[in-house]
C-alpha cells in the first residue's frame, strides 16, 4: 500500500511543481521588467537614438532624412548614419576614425619632405623601331623578267655586292652583243688597219663598255662578259649596300621596269626607340639626355641610349608626343617591334640657390577635374583625424608630385586609403573632394587657407517629397549639390 502511494506521488509531482515554477518565474519577471522607471528610460533612449539617427543614400549622400525610406533620386533604400561631429561648422572637412577602423581601411601616411636631389627619374613606355636613315630600297637597274630571286624571304641578312636576283633582259643581251663585236673588230684592225681606224675601233669598244657600266654591270663582271664568245640573255642584280631584308617587293616570274623596287633593306646595328611622352613630361625632356632602356624579353639587362629628337607636335588622339632614342645594337639583341620601358633622368628645373620643392607620393592626391585634394593627418588628436586639403601641384616627376601650395613641410598625408576616408566623409555630410572649390578658388598661400564657401542652393521641387516639413527641407538641401 505504501509502495503504491509512493508511485502515485512520483507521477503527480512534476505536474504539481510546474504551476509553482511558472508562478515564481512570472513574479520574478514582474520585478525585473515591471519597474516603473525602466520603461520610461527605454523610451527616452529609443527616442534619443531616433533623434540622433539620420538616413542617407549610398549613391546620393546629399540626401539627408530623419526617417527611413527610399532615395527620391534613384529609389534605393536609405541607410542609417550616425550624426558626425566632424560635419559641424569649422570642421566640415575633417573626419575621425577609431584605431580599429584605421586598420580595416588600411590607412597609410607619409611625411611631406623637400626634394633633396636635383634629378628625378621618369619612366616612359615605347617600342623599338628601325633607324629611318638606314632604310634602303634595292631596285632593278634594268627592265625585264625575274627568272630567280636569290633572297626569297624577309629577315635574311645580305652583304654589299651580293647577287639577289637574276633577270632576263633583252637590253643587256643587245649591249653584250655590241661589246663582243666591238672587241672582235678592235682585235682585227689593231694589226692591219691604219692608226686612225684602230683608234676608231678602240673608241667603239670603250663606248660598249660604258653602256654596260651604265646598266649597272660592275667592272669585274664586265671583263668576264668582254671575253665571252656569245652574249648572255640574263643579268644579275646586286645590292649596293648590306643589311637585313625587312620587306620583299617582287615575286619570281614578274616583269619589272627600270627602277622598280625589289627589296627593302635596313641596317639593324643602330635602332630607334620611339617613346610616348605626355604633356606633363615634355618640359623636362630635351635632346642629349641619357636614357636607360629595359625590355621584358631580356630581364635583368639594360641598354643605354640618347635622346635625339622630341616631336614638336602633339598627337590629338593620344595627347602624347614622340620622343626618339638612338640605341646601338651591334649584337642584334634588340628587335624592331619590341615594347620597352625607358628611364629618363631629368632635372627638377631649380637653381642650386633655390629652395627645394615639397613633394608628395603620386598616390596621395585625389583629382576631380581641376582640383587636387590630399588628406592630411592632424597632429595631437585623440583619435586618428584627417582633414581634406586643396593643394596646387606641379608637373609629375616620376613617382612624386611637387606641391606648390596647400601643404607645409613635415605634415603627414594619406598615401593609401584616401578614397575610403573621402567616402566616409561624404556619407557623413562633410566637405569631401566632390564639393571642394576649384583651383582658381583654392588658397595660394598654404600657411593660411581660408575656408571656401559653397554656392547658394538652387530651389528645386522634389519629385517625391517626404511626409514631414523637416524632411522636405533636408531634401531640398540635398539638391543643391
C-alpha positions in Angstrom: 0.0 0.0 0.0 2.7 2.4 0.9 4.6 1.5 -2.2 1.6 2.2 -4.4 1.2 5.7 -2.8 4.8 6.5 -3.4 4.4 5.5 -7.0 1.3 7.8 -7.5 3.2 10.7 -5.7 6.2 10.3 -8.1 4.0 10.5 -11.1 2.0 13.6 -10.0 4.9 15.6 -8.5 6.0 17.1 -11.9 2.6 18.3 -12.7 2.2 19.9 -9.3 5.6 21.6 -9.5 5.1 23.1 -13.0 2.5 25.7 -12.0 4.6 26.7 -9.0 7.7 27.2 -11.2 5.7 29.3 -13.7 4.3 31.5 -10.9 7.7 32.1 -9.5 9.1 33.0 -12.9 6.2 35.3 -13.7 6.7 37.1 -10.4 10.4 37.4 -10.9 9.8 38.8 -14.4 7.4 41.3 -13.0 10.1 42.5 -10.6 12.7 42.8 -13.3 10.6 44.2 -16.1 7.8 45.8 -14.2 9.8 48.6 -12.6 8.1 51.9 -13.2 11.5 53.6 -14.0 12.7 51.1 -16.7 10.1 51.6 -19.4 10.4 55.3 -19.3 14.2 55.0 -19.6 14.0 52.7 -22.6 11.5 55.0 -24.3 13.8 58.0 -23.8 16.8 56.1 -25.1 14.9 55.0 -28.2 13.6 58.5 -28.8 17.2 59.8 -28.4 18.6 57.2 -30.8 15.8 58.1 -33.3 16.6 61.7 -32.9 20.4 61.2 -33.4 20.0 58.9 -36.5 19.9 60.3 -39.9 19.2 58.4 -43.1 21.1 58.9 -46.4 21.5 57.2 -49.8 24.7 55.3 -50.5 24.7 56.7 -54.1 23.5 60.2 -53.3 24.9 61.3 -50.0 23.4 64.7 -50.2 20.0 63.2 -49.3 19.6 63.6 -45.5 16.3 62.5 -43.8 15.3 61.7 -40.3 13.2 58.7 -41.2 13.9 55.6 -43.3 12.5 55.4 -46.8 13.7 55.5 -50.4 16.0 57.8 -52.2 14.0 60.4 -54.1 16.6 60.3 -56.9 17.4 56.7 -57.5 14.9 54.9 -55.4 17.4 52.9 -53.3 16.7 52.2 -49.7 18.1 54.8 -47.3 20.8 53.6 -44.8 21.2 54.9 -41.2 24.2 57.1 -40.5 25.1 58.4 -37.1 25.5 62.2 -36.9 29.1 63.1 -37.1 30.7 65.9 -35.1 33.1 66.3 -38.0 30.5 67.9 -40.1 30.0 70.9 -37.8 30.9 74.4 -38.7 34.6 74.8 -39.0 35.3 71.0 -39.2 33.3 70.0 -42.2 36.4 68.8 -44.0 37.6 66.6 -41.1 36.8 63.1 -40.0 37.9 60.9 -37.1 38.4 57.2 -37.2 38.8 54.7 -34.5 42.1 52.8 -34.4 40.2 49.6 -35.5 38.6 51.5 -38.4 42.0 52.8 -39.4 43.4 49.3 -39.6 40.4 48.0 -41.5 40.7 50.8 -44.0 44.5 50.1 -44.4 45.3 53.8 -44.0 49.0 54.6 -44.6 50.6 58.0 -44.4 53.9 59.6 -45.5 55.6 62.8 -44.4 55.9 65.7 -46.9 59.6 66.4 -47.5 61.7 68.6 -49.7 63.3 67.1 -52.7 66.9 66.7 -51.8 68.3 65.6 -55.2 68.3 67.8 -58.2 67.4 64.9 -60.5 64.3 62.7 -60.7 63.5 59.6 -62.7 60.7 59.5 -65.2 59.5 56.3 -66.8 58.1 56.2 -70.3 56.8 53.4 -72.5 57.7 52.9 -76.1 58.7 50.4 -78.8 61.7 49.6 -80.9 61.7 50.8 -84.5 64.1 50.9 -87.5 66.5 53.7 -88.0 64.9 55.6 -90.9 68.3 56.8 -92.0 69.4 53.2 -92.7 66.4 52.2 -94.8 67.3 51.4 -98.4 65.4 50.0 -101.4 67.2 47.6 -103.8 65.9 48.4 -107.3 66.2 46.8 -110.7 68.7 48.8 -112.8 67.3 47.3 -116.0 63.9 46.1 -117.1 63.0 42.5 -117.7 61.5 39.3 -116.3 62.6 38.0 -112.9 63.9 34.5 -113.5 65.2 33.9 -110.0 65.1 35.6 -106.6 68.3 34.6 -104.7 66.8 36.1 -101.5 63.3 34.8 -101.2 62.4 35.5 -97.5 62.3 38.6 -95.3 64.7 38.7 -92.3 67.7 37.5 -94.2 70.9 39.4 -94.0 72.6 40.5 -97.2 76.1 41.8 -97.9 77.1 44.7 -100.1 77.6 43.4 -103.7 75.7 40.2 -103.2 73.6 38.9 -106.1 70.0 39.0 -105.0 68.1 38.4 -108.3 68.6 37.2 -111.9 66.7 38.9 -114.7 66.1 38.1 -118.4 66.8 41.4 -120.2 66.9 42.0 -123.9 68.6 45.3 -123.3 71.5 43.6 -121.6 71.6 41.0 -124.3 71.9 43.7 -127.0 74.6 45.7 -125.1 76.6 42.5 -124.5 76.4 41.6 -128.2 77.7 45.0 -129.1 80.6 44.6 -126.7 81.6 41.3 -128.2 81.5 42.7 -131.7 83.5 45.8 -130.8 86.2 43.7 -129.2 86.5 41.5 -132.2 86.6 44.5 -134.6 89.3 46.1 -132.5 91.4 43.0 -132.5 91.2 42.6 -136.3 92.0 46.2 -137.0 94.8 46.5 -134.4 97.4 44.9 -136.7 96.4 45.6 -140.3 94.4 48.9 -140.2 95.7 52.4 -140.1 96.2 54.2 -136.8 93.0 56.2 -137.3 91.0 53.0 -137.9 92.5 51.5 -134.8 91.6 54.5 -132.7 88.0 54.4 -134.0 87.7 50.7 -133.2 89.1 51.3 -129.7 86.6 54.2 -129.2 83.7 51.9 -130.2 84.9 49.3 -127.7 85.1 51.8 -124.9 81.6 53.0 -125.7 80.2 49.5 -125.4 81.9 49.1 -122.0 80.4 52.4 -120.8 77.0 51.3 -121.9 77.1 48.2 -119.7 78.6 50.2 -116.8 75.5 52.5 -117.0 73.3 49.4 -116.9 74.9 48.5 -113.6 77.4 45.9 -114.6 80.5 46.1 -112.3 84.0 46.1 -113.7 84.8 42.6 -112.7 81.8 41.1 -114.4 82.3 43.4 -117.3 85.8 41.9 -118.0 84.2 38.4 -117.9 81.5 39.5 -120.4 84.0 41.0 -122.7 85.9 37.7 -123.1 82.7 35.7 -123.8 82.1 34.1 -127.2 78.4 34.8 -127.2 76.1 37.3 -125.4 74.2 36.4 -122.3 70.4 36.8 -122.0 70.4 37.2 -118.3 71.6 39.9 -116.0 72.4 39.6 -112.3 71.2 42.3 -109.9 73.5 43.1 -107.0 72.6 45.0 -103.8 74.8 48.2 -103.4 74.5 48.0 -99.6 74.2 45.5 -96.8 71.6 45.0 -94.1 68.6 42.9 -93.2 65.7 42.4 -95.6 62.6 43.7 -93.9 60.3 43.6 -97.0 60.3 41.7 -100.3 58.6 43.8 -103.0 59.0 41.5 -106.1 57.9 38.0 -107.0 59.7 35.5 -109.1 58.3 35.5 -112.7 57.1 39.1 -112.6 58.2 41.7 -115.2 59.8 44.8 -113.7 60.8 48.1 -115.2 63.9 50.1 -114.7 63.9 51.5 -111.1 61.3 49.0 -109.8 61.8 48.1 -106.1 62.8 44.5 -105.3 63.7 44.6 -101.6 63.7 46.9 -98.6 66.8 46.6 -96.5 67.6 48.2 -93.1 70.8 48.2 -91.0 69.8 47.0 -87.5 73.2 47.8 -85.9 71.6 51.1 -84.8 67.9 51.3 -83.8 65.4 53.9 -82.7 63.2 53.7 -79.6 60.0 55.7 -80.1 58.7 56.7 -76.7 55.2 58.2 -75.9 55.6 61.3 -73.6 52.6 63.0 -72.1 52.3 66.8 -71.9 53.5 66.9 -68.3 56.7 65.1 -69.3 57.6 67.3 -72.2 59.0 70.3 -70.3 61.9 68.2 -68.8 62.8 66.2 -72.0 65.4 67.5 -74.3 67.9 66.2 -76.9 71.1 64.8 -75.5 69.7 63.2 -72.3 70.9 59.7 -71.4 68.2 57.0 -71.2 68.2 53.5 -69.7 66.1 51.0 -71.6 64.8 47.7 -70.4 62.7 45.0 -72.2 60.7 42.2 -70.9 62.3 39.7 -73.3 65.8 40.3 -71.7 65.2 40.6 -67.9 68.0 42.0 -65.8 69.6 43.7 -68.8 69.7 47.4 -69.6 70.6 49.2 -72.8 71.9 52.8 -72.9 70.6 55.3 -75.4 70.4 59.0 -76.0 67.5 61.4 -76.8 68.0 62.6 -80.4 64.6 64.2 -81.1 61.4 65.5 -79.3 58.4 65.8 -81.6 57.2 69.5 -81.6 53.7 68.3 -82.5 51.2 66.6 -80.1 49.0 63.7 -81.3 45.4 64.9 -80.8 44.1 61.4 -80.2 46.6 60.1 -77.6 47.7 63.5 -76.3 51.3 62.4 -76.5 54.4 63.4 -78.3 57.1 61.1 -79.8 60.5 61.1 -78.2 63.2 59.4 -80.2 66.0 57.5 -78.6 69.1 56.2 -80.5 70.5 52.9 -79.3 73.4 50.8 -80.5 72.6 47.2 -81.4 75.8 45.6 -82.6 74.8 42.2 -81.2 71.3 42.3 -82.8 69.6 41.5 -79.4 67.1 44.3 -79.8 64.5 43.7 -82.5 62.1 46.2 -84.1 58.6 45.9 -82.6 59.7 45.1 -79.0 58.0 47.0 -76.2 60.4 48.8 -73.9 60.3 50.8 -70.7 62.7 53.7 -70.6 64.0 55.5 -67.6 64.9 59.2 -68.2 66.9 61.2 -65.6 65.7 64.8 -65.6 66.4 67.9 -63.6 63.9 69.4 -61.3 64.3 72.8 -63.1 65.5 74.7 -60.0 68.7 76.6 -59.5 71.2 75.5 -56.8 70.4 78.5 -54.7 66.6 77.9 -54.8 64.8 76.1 -52.1 63.9 72.5 -52.9 60.2 71.9 -53.6 57.9 70.0 -51.3 57.0 66.6 -52.8 54.3 64.0 -52.0 53.9 60.5 -53.4 51.9 60.2 -56.6 49.3 58.1 -54.7 48.4 60.8 -52.3 46.4 63.3 -54.4 42.8 62.8 -55.5 41.8 64.5 -58.7 38.4 65.8 -59.6 38.7 67.9 -62.8 41.0 70.9 -62.0 41.0 70.2 -58.3 43.6 68.3 -56.3 42.8 67.1 -52.8 45.0 65.4 -50.2 44.1 64.1 -46.8 46.3 65.4 -44.0 46.6 63.5 -40.7 46.2 66.1 -37.9 48.7 66.0 -35.0 47.8 65.9 -31.3 44.4 64.4 -31.9 42.9 61.9 -29.5 41.8 59.7 -32.4 43.2 59.4 -35.9 41.8 62.5 -37.6 42.1 63.5 -41.2 41.5 66.8 -43.0 40.7 67.3 -46.7 43.2 69.9 -48.1 43.1 71.5 -51.5 46.6 71.7 -53.0 48.3 73.1 -56.1 50.6 70.6 -57.7 53.4 70.9 -60.3 54.2 68.6 -63.2 54.6 65.0 -62.1 58.2 63.9 -61.5 58.2 60.1 -61.7 56.5 58.7 -58.6 56.3 62.2 -56.9 54.3 65.4 -57.3 55.8 68.8 -56.3 53.5 70.8 -54.1 53.3 74.5 -54.9 50.7 75.4 -52.3 48.5 73.9 -49.7 50.9 71.9 -47.5 53.7 72.6 -45.1 56.9 70.6 -44.6 56.5 67.8 -42.1 52.8 67.3 -42.4 51.7 63.7 -43.0 49.5 62.9 -45.9 47.5 59.8 -46.7 49.1 57.7 -49.4 46.8 54.7 -49.2 43.2 54.6 -48.2 42.3 58.2 -49.2 39.3 57.0 -51.2 37.9 55.2 -48.1 38.3 58.3 -46.0 36.7 60.5 -48.6 33.7 58.2 -49.0 33.2 58.1 -45.2 33.4 61.9 -45.1 31.0 62.2 -47.9 28.5 60.0 -46.2 28.8 62.0 -43.0 27.9 65.1 -44.9 31.3 66.7 -44.8 33.3 68.6 -47.4 34.8 65.7 -49.5 36.6 66.0 -52.8 33.3 66.2 -54.6 32.4 69.6 -53.2 35.7 71.4 -52.6 36.3 74.6 -54.6 38.0 74.7 -58.0 41.7 75.5 -58.3 41.1 79.2 -59.0 39.3 79.5 -55.7 41.9 77.5 -53.8 44.3 79.4 -51.5 47.6 80.4 -52.9 49.3 80.6 -49.5 49.5 77.3 -47.8 50.2 78.9 -44.4 46.7 80.4 -44.3 44.0 78.6 -46.1 40.6 80.3 -45.7 37.5 78.1 -45.8 35.8 78.4 -49.2 32.1 79.0 -49.2 29.7 76.7 -51.2 27.5 78.4 -53.8 23.9 79.1 -52.7 21.5 76.3 -53.2 19.1 76.3 -56.1 15.4 75.9 -55.3 14.1 72.7 -57.0 10.8 71.0 -56.5 11.3 67.4 -55.3 9.7 64.5 -57.2 8.8 62.5 -54.1 8.5 65.0 -51.2 9.0 63.4 -47.7 5.9 63.4 -45.5 7.2 66.0 -42.9 8.2 69.6 -43.3 11.6 69.0 -41.7 12.4 66.1 -44.1 11.3 68.3 -47.0 13.8 70.9 -46.0 16.6 68.4 -45.8 15.6 67.0 -49.2 15.8 70.5 -50.7 19.2 71.0 -49.2 20.4 67.7 -50.8 19.5 69.0 -54.3 21.9 71.9 -54.0 24.8 69.6 -54.8 
